[in-house]
């Protein structure tokens, strides 16, 4: 059954196609930048293991891989909250600039510690850009295309990671890992484009009492039916971060939040665990550096395509069932990688299905999480979910590094991540089919229906 929701059918805000696609493109490019910065760690792992100056162990590399993800833990919480307080646009611009500049620091880091510090600082921006992009994409998309547009936007993560794999294949052997990392600063060129063309959230302007500014922006965007009073009725005034926390854990909402957070932790552990260690795992299975990196490229390409496909399917069948089924597909594909034989084509196919059933499904999942909460706290709620997921993100590379250091059979990497994918699917299917409205939870008068799947 196709999900229906009055929550997101915001009266007074019917974005034009031009506005929708402008916001979608700019948020997509920001997430592409994020994907490169995060994905590049998996690309350079084989080079770091053979770095003649640093002499790193797998466990140390796992910890270095988690540094940026630890930064996103703080970025998701605090910068996501600042996005609700100060505005989506300035926070997104600041975040893109921050994580891009951090790549310069990481590329020229004189020691593993300096590298990790630079990656941690960049992680602050990486965590913040997700929640701002999610909130803007959801707000400026028509109701019938919200899941699809969110998946299109967040497919930028996989394409960015794919780009890092392709650049690694082309330049890692000849130019070294520092050059590949330094290219992560290229998104600084995107900053002036965001400053000129990215609109601020109309909903947020109305909530902050900036009605005149909202009206001016709406006129510039060509929103002829813009109605600030209608938006104000739907949103109500903000009551600060404590009210957001109370709403997220309110009566009837707490069980949903717990299930969504558990799914996010498990899913992100698979994404960053495989994303960091897949090339090295495939090398241990006998492949050379080039083909090993090509597996990461296939993983990320299928993630991007799979996210769009799953987004469209979820618009028709409902996000809840689509996400849970996708995780089952991913778990089976990961587990089947432990079966010997079958040739290169079979392994490419299984890696592609693993990408679809992990990163691809997680794209839809994050949009699904955003739709469970009222617009006034959507960026904060999404940021909290992303932030909690960082525990899984930090665990994934460390677990992969620990297994590599123990010299256990490579199959255990796949077993661990397949089980995590199943946990994510079970958590999603355990969420209530409908959730208590946030408006009721914080004592507002407006009735906000939440998604029914």
N, C-alpha and C positions, 0 to 999 in steps of 0.2 A: 504494500500500500504506500502510495506517495505521501510523505509527511506533509502535514499542514500546520501552520502556525500563525496565530494572530499576533504573536509577540513581535515578529519582524516585519509585519505588514504595516509599516509606520505611516500613519496619515500625515500629510504635510511634507512628505519627502519621497518624491518619485524621481530618481536620478535619470538623466538623459543617457542614451547609449555612449555618447562622447565622454561624459564624466565617468561613467562606469569603466570604460576601457582605459581611460587615462589613469585612474586610480589603480586599476588592475595591473597595468603595465609597469607603473612605477614601483608598486609594492612587489611585483614579480622580480624586477631587477634588483631590488634591495635584498630579496631572499636568495637570488642567484649569488649575490656577493657573499651572503652568509654561508651558503652551501659550499662555496669554494674554500672559504676560510676554515670551515669545520672539516671538510672532506680532505683537505691537503695533508692532514696528519696521517691518514691511512696510506696516502701515496708515498710519503717520505719515510715510513717505518723501515722498509728494507735498507734504505740508505743510512738511516740513523744506526741501525744494528751493526753496520760496517764502517762507521765513522772512526777514523784512525786517531782523532784527537780526544773525543769524549768517551770512547770505550763503554758504551751503555749496555745495560742488561735489559731483557724484555720487561721486567718489572718496572725499571726506571722509565722506560719508554711508555709503558701503560700509565704511569703517574703523570708524565709530561702530557700525554694525550688527554688526561682528565683535567688539566689545569684550566683550559679555556672553558670546559664544561662546568667546572666549579665556579668560574666567574659568571657564567650564565645563570647559575642558581641565584646569585644576588641581583643580577640584571633583570631577571624575570620578575622577581618580587618587587624591587624598589623602583626600577625604571618603568615597569608596567604600571605601578601605582602612580608615578609621576606623570605618566601619559594621561591618566584619567584626570589628574589635577591641573596639569599645565598645558596639555594639548598633544595630539598625536603627531602633528607635523614637526614641531621643533625637536621632539624626542627622537623621531625616526632619523632626522638629519644628523643629530648629534651622535646617535648610535652608529650609523653608517661611517661617519668620520672617525669615531673612536676605534672600531674594530679594524678599519683599514689602516690607520696609523700604527696600530699594534703589530700588524704584519711586518712593517718595516723594522720595528724593534726586534721581533722574533728572528727575522732573516739575518740580522747582524749581531745576534746575541753571542757574547763571548763564552758563555757557560750554559749548561743545562738549566741552572737555577734562573738565570736571566731570561732564557727562552720561556720557561714556565711562567715567570712573572708577566712577561709581555703577553703571553697567551691568556693569562687570567684577566688582565686589563681589557683585552679585546673581548673576552667572554661577557663582560658587563654590557657591552654594546650588542653582542649577539643575542643575549637574552631579551633585551629591551625591544629590538626591532621586530621580533616575532609578534609580540602582543599588539604593538602599534599597527603593524601591517594587517593583522587579523581583524582588528576592530574597524579599520578603514575599509577593508575589502567587504566585510559583511554589511557595513552601513550603506555603501554606495552600490550595492548589487540588488537587482530585482529579486523578489522573494523566490520565484521559481528557479532562479539560477544561482542561489547562494552557495549550495554545496559544490556545484560545478566550478563557479568562479573562485571559491576558496581553494579547491584542489588545483585549479590552473595557477593561481598565485603561488601556492606552496610547492608546486612542482619545480619552482625555481631552485629550491634546496637541492633536489636531486640533479638538476641540470648543472648547478654550480659545482657539485661534487664530481659529476661526470667531466666537467671542464677541467677540474684539477687532475683527474686521472689521465685525460688526454694530453694535457700539458706535461704531466709527469712522464708519460711514455715518450714524448717528443724531446724533452729537455733534461730529465733527471740524469740519464747516463752521461751527457756531455757537459751540462752546466752545474750539476750538483743540486742538493736540496735547498740551499739558501736562495738560489735564484727562483725556484718554484714557489717558495714561500713569499718572497718579495713581490711577486706578481699579484698577491692578494691585496696590495695597496691600490690597485687600479680603480676600485670603486670610489676613490676620492673624486674622480671625474663625474660621478653621479650626483654629488652633493649640490652643485649649482642648479642642476636640472630639477631636483626635488624642491629646492627653494623657490623656483619659479612656477612650477606646474602642479605640485602636490597640494590639494585643498585640505584645509583643516576640517575636522569633524563638525558638521552643522549641529548634530545632536549635542555635542559637548559645549559648543558656543551658547546654545539656548539654555542648557543647564546652568552655565556660569553667568547667566543674565546678560550676555552680550547679544541681545536680540538684533540691534541695529547692524552689528558686524556680521551676524549670521544672514540677515536679509541682503546685505551687500554682496556677500559671497554667493548666496543662492542666485541672485540676479546675474552675477558674472558666470555662473555655471549653467545658466539657462533653465533654472528650475521654476517654472511659471506658477506651479501650484504649491509652492513652499508656504507652509503655515506654521509659524513658530508656536502659536498657542496649542495646536494639535500635538506638536512634538513635546511641549511642556507637560501636557496632560499625560502622555505616555510615559515620559521619563521621570518627572518629579525632580525635586532638588537633590543634589548629592549630600550625603550625610557623613562623608569621610571614610577612611579606610576601616575603622572599627565597624561601621555599618555594613561595609562590604563583606568583612569577615563573618559578621553575624548572619548576613543573608546567605552566604555560601554554606554555612553550617546550621541553618535554621531548621526548625521542625519539618520533617519530610524531605528536606534537601540534603541532609548530612549523608545519608546512605548513598545517594546519587554521587555526591562529591567524592566519597571514599572509593566507590567503584571506578569512577573516571580517573582519579589519581593513581589507583593501582594499575589500571590499564596503561596509563601514560608512563609510569615507571618501567613496567615490563617491556612495553613497545620500544621505548627509547634505549633501553639496555641492549636490545637486539640491534637496533639501528647503529649505535655507536660502537658496539662490540664488533660486529661484522665489518662496519665501515672502516674501523681502524686496523683490524687484523686479517681481513680477507685476503689481500695480496700475499701476506706472509704465510698464511695457512695454505694457499694454493702453491706457494713455492715449496713448502714442506711436502706437498703431494707430488712434487716432481716437475712443476712448471718453471720456466725461466722468468726473469723479471718482467719482460714485455708482456707475455701471455698472462702472468699473474696480475698485472695492472689492468689488463683487458677484462678480467673477471670483475674487477671493481667498476669498470666502465659499464659493463653489461648490467651489473647490479643497480647502478644509479640511473641508467637509461630506462630500464624497466620500471624503476620506482617512479620516474617522472611520468611516463606513459600510463603506468598502472594507477597512479593517483588521479589522473584525469578520468580514466575509465571508471574507477571506483566511485569517483564523485558523481558521475552521471548516473551510475547504477543506483547510488544511494538516493538521488533525487527521485527515482522511480520506485524503488523497493523499500526505502527507509534506511537511514544511516546505521541504525543499531544492528540489524541483521547483516547488512553489507560488510560492516567493519569486522564483526565476529567471524563471519565466513571467510573473509580475507586473511585473518590471522591463522585460521586452520590451514588454509592453502600454504601460507608461508611456513608454518611449522612442519608440514609434511615435506615440503621441498627441501628445507634445511636438513631434516632427518635423513632424507634419501641421498644427500651428498655423502653420507657415510658408507653407502653401498659401493663397493669397488666395481670397476669396469664401466662399460657403457659409452666410453669415448668422450671426446671434447664437446661435441654437439649436445649430448645429454647433460653434461655438467653446465654448459652455458644456459641450457633451458631451465635447469633447476635453480641456478643462481638468479636467473631472470624472475622466476616465480617467487623466489625468496625476497627479491627486491620489491615486487608487487605486494607481497603479503607482509611486508614490514614497513618500509618507508612510505610506499604508495598508500597503504591503509592508514598509516599514521597521519597523512595529510588530511584525509577525510575526518579522522578522529578529532583533530584539533578544531576544525570547523564545527564539528558536532558538539564539542565541549562549549564553544562560544555561544551556540544557540540555546544552551540551557540556562543562560543568565540574562538578566535585564541589561538594556543598553548602557545604563548609568554605571554599571560595574563590570561590563563585559571585558574591557581590557585588563582590569585588575584580576578578574576571575580566570581569564585565559593565562595571564602572567603567573598566577599562583599554580595553575596546572602545569604550565611549562616549567616553572621553578621546581616543583616536586619531581617532575620527570628528570631533572638534572641528576638526582640521586642514581637513577638507572643509567643515565649517560656517563656519569663518573665510574659506575661499577663496571660497565661493559668493557672499556679498554683495560681496566685493571684486571678483570677476570681473564681476559684474553692473554694479558701479559703473564699472569700467574700460571696459567695452563702451559704457556710456552716455556716458562722457566722450569716447570716441573718435568718437562720432557715426556708428558703423558701422550697417549695416542691422540692424534689430531682429531679423531672422531668426537672426543669429548667437547671440543669447541662447538661442534654442531649440535650435540645433544643438549648442552646447556642453553643455547640460544633457541632451539626448537621448543624446549619446555617454557622458556620465558614468553615466546609467542603464543603458546596455548593459554598461559595465565592471562595475557592481555585479552584474548578472545573471551575467556570465561568471565572476566571482570566486566567487559562491555555488555555481554548478554545478560548479566546480572543487574544492570541498571534498570530502574523502573521505566516502564513504557511511557509514563508521563511524570513530570516533576511538579512539585508545589511551586507556585509562582513566587518570584522574588519580591514582587510588589506586595503580596500578602505578607511575606516574611518580614519586611521592614516597615509594615504598617501604612503602605501607600493606598490611595483610593482607587487608582487605576487597576483594572484587571488585565494581567499579562498572561496569555496562554503560552505554554511552552511546548516543544515539539512532541508529537505523538508518533511513534514508529511501530 
